[in-house]
């Protein structure tokens, strides 16, 4: 439908050698996001989005949902043989 098929996807095997670098970058970005979400907040002016606790809670929930999905995708090579 979008022009993405098996022939195009098979070329992604060339990027397999860089998988550890992609994993390291992803973990670094998740670590930075965790740091930004859970460090002590600086003072916010009233009316800014950082002053609303519901915004921070929503960001944290979204972070953990995405982190769990990303962890499952990063670990896929470990459990992929179970589907063969």
VMD Tcl script that draws the C-alpha trace (Angstrom):
set ca {
  {0.00 0.00 0.00}
  {2.85 2.38 0.77}
  {5.31 0.79 -1.60}
  {7.05 -1.04 1.21}
  {7.40 -4.71 0.44}
  {9.60 -7.67 1.08}
  {12.15 -6.65 -1.54}
  {12.69 -3.30 0.14}
  {12.65 -4.78 3.64}
  {15.22 -7.40 2.76}
  {17.77 -4.66 2.13}
  {17.57 -3.67 5.80}
  {19.69 -6.72 6.62}
  {22.67 -4.58 5.66}
  {22.01 -2.49 8.77}
  {22.20 -5.51 11.06}
  {25.90 -4.85 11.68}
  {24.95 -1.51 13.25}
  {22.32 -2.97 15.58}
  {24.42 -2.56 18.76}
  {24.94 1.12 17.96}
  {21.21 1.65 17.39}
  {20.42 -0.13 20.65}
  {22.97 1.95 22.54}
  {21.58 5.17 21.06}
  {18.01 4.17 21.92}
  {18.98 3.30 25.50}
  {20.85 6.59 25.84}
  {17.80 8.52 24.66}
  {15.52 6.59 27.01}
  {17.95 7.31 29.86}
  {17.92 11.01 29.04}
  {14.11 11.03 28.89}
  {13.96 9.23 32.25}
  {16.34 11.79 33.75}
  {14.27 14.69 32.43}
  {10.99 13.20 33.67}
  {12.10 12.20 37.16}
  {14.59 14.85 38.20}
  {13.47 17.58 40.56}
  {11.53 20.22 38.68}
  {12.74 23.77 38.46}
  {10.28 26.44 39.43}
  {7.52 27.00 36.90}
  {5.53 30.16 36.44}
  {1.80 29.72 37.03}
  {-0.04 28.90 33.83}
  {2.88 27.10 32.14}
  {2.44 23.47 31.16}
  {5.15 22.32 33.57}
  {3.10 23.71 36.47}
  {0.25 21.24 35.84}
  {0.90 17.89 37.55}
  {-1.46 16.09 35.15}
  {0.87 16.93 32.26}
  {3.87 15.41 34.05}
  {1.88 12.29 34.93}
  {0.71 11.88 31.33}
  {4.30 12.23 30.10}
  {5.49 9.58 32.56}
  {2.75 7.13 31.58}
  {3.53 7.67 27.90}
  {7.24 7.19 28.58}
  {6.68 3.84 30.31}
  {4.29 2.56 27.64}
  {6.78 3.43 24.88}
  {9.69 2.03 26.92}
  {7.96 -1.33 27.37}
  {7.09 -1.54 23.67}
  {10.65 -0.56 22.69}
  {12.12 -3.12 25.10}
  {9.97 -5.83 23.53}
  {11.12 -4.80 20.06}
  {14.78 -4.60 21.12}
  {14.59 -8.07 22.63}
  {12.89 -9.55 19.56}
  {16.05 -11.27 18.26}
  {16.15 -13.21 21.54}
  {12.66 -14.66 21.29}
  {12.17 -14.64 17.49}
  {13.35 -18.26 17.11}
  {10.33 -19.35 19.13}
  {8.12 -18.32 16.20}
  {10.00 -20.28 13.55}
}
mol new
graphics top color blue
foreach p $ca { graphics top sphere $p radius 0.5 }
foreach p [lrange $ca 0 end-1] q [lrange $ca 1 end] { graphics top cylinder $p $q radius 0.2 }
display resetview
